Amino acid sequence: MGKLSKEEFMKRVEATPSVEPDEWDLEMLEAIETENDTSEGITLAEMDALRKCNGRISVRVPKQLHRELVVRAKDNGVSLNQYIVYKLAKG
């Protein structure tokens, strides 16, 4: 492939579809800006860890605790998952 003329280069640039940043991109940009602004910003390792968060957590609990959680969820008329999410969010 030889050198492109300025006109050909501009045609290719204009033909390239633009991509809007998604929420992840914006969060990381903000994190990078924070890192640049202060020494207390998010690290690259933390950014990588955040990217791997998909909303699923697998936790092993003792059988008795599992039973108690199932009973409490049933008493509250919600699924076990909903009950655990509620308790985690409540703190």
Backbone bond lengths (Angstrom), bond angles and torsions (degrees), N, CA, C in turn:
res aa  C-N    CA-C-N  psi(-1)  N-CA   C-N-CA  omega(-1)  CA-C   N-CA-C  phi
1 M - - - 1.449 - - 1.521 108.57 -
2 G 1.302 116.24 124.48 1.454 121.19 -179.17 1.514 111.76 -83.96
3 K 1.311 115.25 -177.42 1.463 120.46 178.00 1.518 110.22 -68.23
4 L 1.323 115.21 145.40 1.460 121.01 177.15 1.518 109.80 -91.10
5 S 1.310 115.04 144.83 1.466 118.44 172.58 1.519 107.54 -72.86
6 K 1.305 116.08 162.50 1.460 120.57 178.95 1.527 109.92 -58.57
7 E 1.324 116.84 -41.21 1.464 120.98 -179.29 1.533 111.30 -63.88
8 E 1.335 116.30 -44.55 1.465 120.51 179.54 1.530 110.56 -64.85
9 F 1.310 115.85 -40.90 1.463 120.61 177.55 1.526 110.10 -59.63
10 M 1.333 117.26 -47.16 1.461 121.44 -178.75 1.533 110.73 -64.01
11 K 1.327 117.71 -37.98 1.465 120.86 177.38 1.528 110.27 -61.38
12 R 1.327 116.07 -42.42 1.470 119.88 -179.50 1.522 111.22 -68.00
13 V 1.314 116.29 -39.48 1.469 119.83 178.11 1.522 109.69 -62.60
14 E 1.326 116.46 -46.35 1.463 120.57 -179.36 1.522 111.76 -65.21
15 A 1.323 117.85 -30.40 1.466 121.90 -179.61 1.524 112.60 -80.25
16 T 1.321 117.16 -13.45 1.459 120.89 -179.69 1.522 108.98 -74.16
17 P 1.342 117.51 123.67 1.466 119.01 -179.32 1.525 110.60 -66.49
18 S 1.310 115.32 142.31 1.462 118.83 177.76 1.522 108.57 -84.61
19 V 1.296 115.83 153.36 1.455 121.88 -179.66 1.517 107.70 -124.36
20 E 1.307 115.54 126.52 1.456 120.27 177.53 1.529 109.03 -83.17
21 P 1.322 117.82 141.64 1.464 119.23 177.85 1.527 110.07 -66.97
22 D 1.335 115.89 141.18 1.457 118.97 176.45 1.530 108.87 -91.79
23 E 1.323 115.91 -178.90 1.467 120.57 -176.74 1.528 111.53 -58.27
24 W 1.334 116.14 -40.92 1.464 120.94 179.13 1.526 110.32 -60.16
25 D 1.330 117.28 -46.83 1.461 120.94 -179.99 1.524 110.97 -58.94
26 L 1.330 116.26 -44.23 1.463 120.33 -178.59 1.527 111.40 -65.49
27 E 1.339 116.66 -40.47 1.467 120.12 177.98 1.527 110.90 -63.36
28 M 1.317 116.41 -42.20 1.455 119.84 -178.96 1.525 111.28 -69.51
29 L 1.330 116.89 -37.42 1.457 119.81 176.67 1.520 109.98 -61.85
30 E 1.334 115.84 -43.97 1.459 119.79 177.83 1.528 110.60 -62.92
31 A 1.335 116.61 -40.47 1.463 120.51 179.25 1.524 111.11 -63.91
32 I 1.323 116.22 -41.53 1.466 119.93 179.11 1.521 110.06 -65.38
33 E 1.334 116.44 -41.90 1.458 119.58 177.93 1.520 110.54 -62.79
34 T 1.340 116.20 -39.68 1.461 120.53 177.75 1.521 110.19 -63.21
35 E 1.333 116.09 -42.61 1.467 120.94 179.08 1.519 110.06 -61.20
36 N 1.321 116.23 -38.45 1.460 119.60 179.45 1.518 111.74 -72.09
37 D 1.336 117.01 -29.67 1.459 120.93 -176.69 1.526 113.04 -82.31
38 T 1.335 116.66 -34.34 1.465 119.83 -177.14 1.516 109.61 -138.10
39 S 1.305 114.48 163.39 1.462 118.72 176.84 1.525 110.74 -84.52
40 E 1.338 117.42 -1.31 1.461 120.96 -178.13 1.524 112.04 -103.20
41 G 1.324 118.46 16.40 1.461 121.68 -179.04 1.514 111.80 -73.86
42 I 1.314 115.37 179.55 1.460 121.69 -179.77 1.528 109.83 -76.52
43 T 1.307 116.42 142.50 1.464 120.56 179.92 1.526 109.92 -88.22
44 L 1.312 116.42 165.71 1.458 120.51 177.43 1.522 111.03 -61.47
45 A 1.322 117.35 -37.72 1.468 121.03 178.17 1.526 110.48 -63.80
46 E 1.334 116.76 -39.96 1.460 120.32 178.05 1.530 110.81 -66.74
47 M 1.333 116.97 -38.53 1.463 120.38 177.09 1.519 110.48 -61.59
48 D 1.327 116.30 -42.39 1.460 120.64 179.47 1.527 110.25 -63.98
49 A 1.326 116.26 -41.85 1.465 120.31 179.10 1.525 110.77 -63.69
50 L 1.326 117.08 -40.57 1.461 120.70 178.73 1.519 111.54 -63.07
51 R 1.295 116.58 -38.30 1.462 120.77 -178.21 1.529 110.84 -63.81
52 K 1.327 116.80 -29.45 1.460 121.12 -178.25 1.528 112.48 -81.15
53 C 1.330 118.44 -6.83 1.464 121.45 179.43 1.519 109.42 -72.66
54 N 1.325 116.66 119.91 1.455 120.34 -178.04 1.521 112.63 -120.23
55 G 1.336 117.05 7.31 1.455 119.41 178.76 1.517 114.43 91.03
56 R 1.311 116.90 3.07 1.466 120.29 179.72 1.523 109.43 -116.03
57 I 1.329 114.55 136.93 1.463 120.98 176.78 1.524 107.09 -134.69
58 S 1.300 116.90 132.53 1.458 121.38 175.56 1.523 107.26 -109.29
59 V 1.324 115.72 120.14 1.462 120.46 -175.90 1.524 109.17 -128.44
60 R 1.311 116.52 132.59 1.465 120.74 175.10 1.531 107.57 -94.36
61 V 1.329 115.11 130.67 1.463 120.64 179.48 1.526 108.49 -129.39
62 P 1.329 116.88 157.91 1.463 119.54 176.25 1.539 110.23 -60.55
63 K 1.333 116.53 149.97 1.468 121.56 -177.64 1.527 111.99 -56.43
64 Q 1.323 116.83 -40.81 1.468 120.52 -178.70 1.530 110.78 -63.50
65 L 1.312 117.61 -42.85 1.468 120.80 177.86 1.524 109.98 -63.82
66 H 1.316 116.81 -40.85 1.466 121.25 178.00 1.534 109.74 -58.27
67 R 1.340 116.04 -47.31 1.472 120.45 178.88 1.526 110.95 -59.25
68 E 1.331 116.32 -46.33 1.471 120.63 -179.62 1.528 111.26 -60.44
69 L 1.313 116.70 -42.04 1.462 120.36 179.42 1.525 111.30 -65.00
70 V 1.334 116.74 -41.00 1.467 120.77 178.48 1.527 110.08 -61.92
71 V 1.340 116.93 -45.53 1.465 121.22 -179.72 1.524 110.46 -63.02
72 R 1.321 117.48 -45.74 1.470 120.68 -179.19 1.527 111.57 -64.74
73 A 1.316 116.95 -38.95 1.466 120.26 177.46 1.530 109.58 -62.75
74 K 1.336 115.97 -45.23 1.469 120.42 179.93 1.525 110.50 -62.79
75 D 1.341 117.11 -44.00 1.468 121.39 178.68 1.528 111.57 -59.45
76 N 1.329 116.58 -31.32 1.469 121.38 -179.55 1.530 112.58 -91.90
77 G 1.327 116.43 -0.75 1.459 120.54 176.78 1.518 114.67 69.51
78 V 1.334 116.24 30.32 1.466 120.58 179.25 1.524 109.42 -129.68
79 S 1.320 115.20 166.76 1.464 119.19 177.08 1.524 109.55 -71.74
80 L 1.310 115.40 161.49 1.460 120.27 176.65 1.525 110.22 -58.37
81 N 1.324 116.37 -43.23 1.462 120.73 179.34 1.533 111.02 -60.03
82 Q 1.340 117.19 -47.69 1.463 120.35 179.79 1.526 111.05 -60.61
83 Y 1.319 116.41 -40.71 1.460 120.29 -179.24 1.531 111.17 -64.73
84 I 1.323 116.40 -44.87 1.468 120.08 -179.78 1.525 110.70 -65.08
85 V 1.331 117.62 -42.17 1.470 120.65 177.89 1.524 109.84 -60.43
86 Y 1.335 116.67 -43.64 1.463 121.04 178.67 1.529 110.74 -59.63
87 K 1.326 116.58 -48.01 1.467 120.24 -178.56 1.528 111.58 -64.09
88 L 1.322 117.14 -39.95 1.468 119.96 178.73 1.527 110.92 -65.60
89 A 1.322 116.33 -42.12 1.463 120.12 -178.94 1.522 111.12 -68.12
90 K 1.320 116.14 -35.03 1.462 121.54 -179.16 1.527 111.45 -69.11
91 G 1.333 115.10 -32.70 1.460 119.14 178.23 1.464 115.69 91.73
